[in-house]
Amino acid sequence: MPAGASRKRGSEFKELESRFKKEHRYKGREDEVAARIVNKQRAQYGETIAEKQQEKAGKSPDRGLPMSGYEHMTISEVASHFGELDKRGIRKIRDYESKHKNRKGLIERIDRYLDR
């Protein structure tokens, strides 16, 4: 199990590892591959030690945005918050998105929303 992982991630690790063994995938490397998958998820959702320290220090890249937890939101989750923001806030989200994640689908949705 990856060091510093939560119980949830530990359960996911064990489930992946047993599935790989059952399916005879990644022979001899089941635990390594499962750990890599879990660690990738932890990094994606800000669960690593470095991400937590960055957040505590106030250096999170999405800190100044009008939506909390933006870094970990999907396109549909971000779009569901459009009604809560003014056009200036939405433009701020668009600028951030184009400089960082650059998800084309989200940028197109923002542009359509702003063109209304």
C-alpha angles and dihedrals in degrees: 000000000000114000114257094016120146123241090261092054090044090056091048090050093052091046093051093045093051092045091052091049092047092049092043091237124151092008110217092002101069094117093046094052093044090050091050091051093048092046091051089053091048091053092046092053097041096251098131123104092244092052092048092049091049091051092049091049090053093243099117109139093230094047099114096046122113090237121068116223093017094148091065099043126108122229093261092048091053092046091051089063096054092097091058094056135070120233091263091057092047091050088051089053090049093051092048092047094051091050098044123020096007095199104182094205092055094045090052091050091050092049091050090049093049092048092060 
